[in-house]
Amino acid sequence: MTPDPVDPPKAQPEQPLVRDTPITAPKPKIDFEPRAPITGVTVDPLPAAGSSDLALDFGLPTTKPADPPARFAPKSAKPRGNVAGWVTTDDYPTADVRAGHTGTVRFRLAIDAGGRVTGCTVTQSSGFPGLDEATCRNVTRRARFDAASDAMGEKATGSYDGTIRWVIPND
């Protein structure tokens, strides 16, 4: 008997790795229906403006933010010229000289950004209205200043405190 010849294995037909069938994704469901309200949550009304509760409820800082650092050192108004010339013995009110009134007047001047006096306030009276009024009248008319400046170096309003001592001159 003769051996049967061994049939070589038959090659399998190639199978495609990718199917040609199109796959479509399902359409998303769009829900426009109102949802049920959430329960167990309460909303408190906002506190009134300016209330300190606002900072606590929302965790905001309770302190004022720091101002930016100054670029210039602020300067107060400086008198120009001779301060002693603001009031002279010739300005002594005649009625006060006759009555023998003497005294010290302390005053505060308001100064605008141009260096001019815009107001005078007696902060300590001499006790005699004529001397107090003469002080403000003469100082307001004669005093001139180099204007004050702010932290940004800009001219600013300012003030000046001064004293006039009224003494009856000896001829």
C-alpha positions as CSV (number, residue, x, y, z in Angstrom):
1,M,0.0,0.0,0.0
2,T,1.2,3.3,-0.8
3,P,0.9,6.1,1.6
4,D,-1.7,8.7,0.8
5,P,-0.1,11.8,-0.1
6,V,-0.7,14.4,2.6
7,D,-2.7,17.1,1.4
8,P,-1.2,20.3,2.3
9,P,-3.6,22.4,4.4
10,K,-5.7,24.7,2.3
11,A,-5.2,28.4,2.8
12,Q,-8.0,30.0,4.6
13,P,-9.6,32.9,2.7
14,E,-8.6,36.3,4.2
15,Q,-11.1,37.8,6.5
16,P,-11.5,41.6,6.5
17,L,-10.4,43.2,9.7
18,V,-12.7,46.2,9.3
19,R,-16.4,45.8,8.7
20,D,-17.9,47.9,6.1
21,T,-21.1,48.4,8.1
22,P,-21.5,52.0,9.2
23,I,-21.9,52.5,12.9
24,T,-24.0,55.4,14.1
25,A,-23.9,56.9,17.6
26,P,-27.1,57.1,19.4
27,K,-28.6,60.6,19.4
28,P,-28.4,62.4,22.7
29,K,-31.6,63.0,24.5
30,I,-32.1,66.7,25.1
31,D,-34.2,67.3,28.1
32,F,-36.0,70.7,28.2
33,E,-38.4,69.7,30.8
34,P,-38.1,71.6,34.1
35,R,-36.4,69.7,36.8
36,A,-37.7,69.1,40.2
37,P,-36.7,71.7,42.7
38,I,-33.8,70.9,45.0
39,T,-35.0,70.5,48.5
40,G,-33.1,71.0,51.8
41,V,-31.4,74.2,50.6
42,T,-32.3,77.7,51.8
43,V,-31.1,81.0,50.5
44,D,-30.7,83.8,53.0
45,P,-31.3,87.4,51.7
46,L,-28.1,89.5,51.2
47,P,-27.3,91.7,54.2
48,A,-27.8,95.4,53.8
49,A,-25.1,97.4,52.1
50,G,-22.4,98.5,54.5
51,S,-23.2,95.6,56.9
52,S,-20.3,93.9,58.5
53,D,-22.2,90.6,57.9
54,L,-21.4,90.8,54.2
55,A,-17.7,90.4,54.8
56,L,-18.2,87.5,57.1
57,D,-20.8,85.6,55.0
58,F,-18.7,85.7,51.8
59,G,-15.2,85.5,53.4
60,L,-14.2,89.0,52.2
61,P,-11.4,90.7,54.0
62,T,-12.7,92.9,56.8
63,T,-9.8,95.4,56.6
64,K,-9.4,98.2,54.1
65,P,-6.7,97.3,51.5
66,A,-3.5,99.1,52.0
67,D,-2.9,102.3,50.1
68,P,-0.2,102.2,47.5
69,P,3.2,103.4,48.7
70,A,3.8,107.1,48.5
71,R,6.0,108.2,45.6
72,F,6.8,111.5,47.3
73,A,6.9,112.6,50.9
74,P,3.9,114.9,51.4
75,K,4.9,118.5,52.3
76,S,2.9,121.0,54.3
77,A,2.4,124.5,53.1
78,K,5.5,126.7,53.8
79,P,5.3,130.5,54.4
80,R,7.0,132.6,51.8
81,G,8.8,135.8,52.9
82,N,9.0,137.3,56.3
83,V,6.3,136.0,58.6
84,A,6.9,138.9,61.0
85,G,5.7,141.3,58.4
86,W,2.2,139.8,58.3
87,V,1.1,141.9,61.2
88,T,2.9,145.1,62.4
89,T,2.4,147.6,65.2
90,D,0.7,149.9,62.7
91,D,-2.1,147.2,62.5
92,Y,-2.9,147.5,66.2
93,P,-6.6,148.4,66.4
94,T,-6.8,152.0,67.9
95,A,-9.7,151.1,70.2
96,D,-7.7,148.3,71.7
97,V,-4.6,150.5,72.1
98,R,-6.7,153.1,74.0
99,A,-8.3,150.4,76.2
100,G,-4.9,148.8,76.9
101,H,-5.8,145.4,75.4
102,T,-2.9,143.0,74.9
103,G,-2.9,139.3,74.3
104,T,-2.0,136.3,72.2
105,V,-4.1,135.0,69.3
106,R,-3.6,131.5,67.9
107,F,-5.0,130.9,64.4
108,R,-5.3,128.4,61.7
109,L,-5.1,129.3,58.0
110,A,-6.7,127.3,55.2
111,I,-4.4,127.4,52.1
112,D,-5.4,126.6,48.5
113,A,-3.2,124.6,46.0
114,G,-1.9,127.9,44.7
115,G,-0.5,129.0,48.1
116,R,-3.2,131.7,48.8
117,V,-5.0,131.9,52.2
118,T,-8.7,131.0,51.8
119,G,-9.8,131.2,55.4
120,C,-8.7,132.0,58.9
121,T,-10.0,130.5,62.2
122,V,-9.1,131.7,65.6
123,T,-8.2,128.6,67.6
124,Q,-7.4,130.5,70.8
125,S,-8.7,134.0,71.4
126,S,-6.9,136.8,73.0
127,G,-10.1,137.6,74.8
128,F,-10.6,140.8,72.8
129,P,-12.6,140.6,69.6
130,G,-10.7,143.6,68.0
131,L,-7.4,141.8,68.3
132,D,-8.8,138.5,67.0
133,E,-10.4,140.1,64.0
134,A,-7.3,142.2,63.2
135,T,-5.2,139.1,63.3
136,C,-7.3,137.2,60.7
137,R,-7.8,140.3,58.6
138,N,-4.1,141.1,58.2
139,V,-2.8,137.6,58.0
140,T,-5.3,136.7,55.3
141,R,-4.4,139.7,53.3
142,R,-0.6,139.4,53.6
143,A,0.4,135.8,54.0
144,R,1.6,133.8,51.0
145,F,2.7,130.2,50.9
146,D,4.5,127.6,48.8
147,A,1.6,125.2,48.4
148,A,1.4,121.8,50.2
149,S,2.0,118.7,48.1
150,D,0.4,115.2,48.4
151,A,2.0,111.8,48.2
152,M,1.9,111.9,44.4
153,G,3.8,115.2,44.3
154,E,0.8,117.2,43.2
155,K,0.0,120.6,44.7
156,A,-2.7,120.3,47.4
157,T,-4.6,122.3,49.9
158,G,-3.1,122.7,53.3
159,S,-3.2,124.6,56.5
160,Y,-0.9,126.6,58.7
161,D,-1.1,127.2,62.5
162,G,0.4,130.5,63.8
163,T,0.4,132.9,66.7
164,I,0.3,136.7,66.9
165,R,1.2,138.4,70.2
166,W,-0.3,141.8,70.5
167,V,1.8,144.2,72.7
168,I,1.2,147.9,72.9
169,P,4.3,149.6,71.5
170,N,6.3,152.0,73.6
171,D,6.7,155.2,71.7
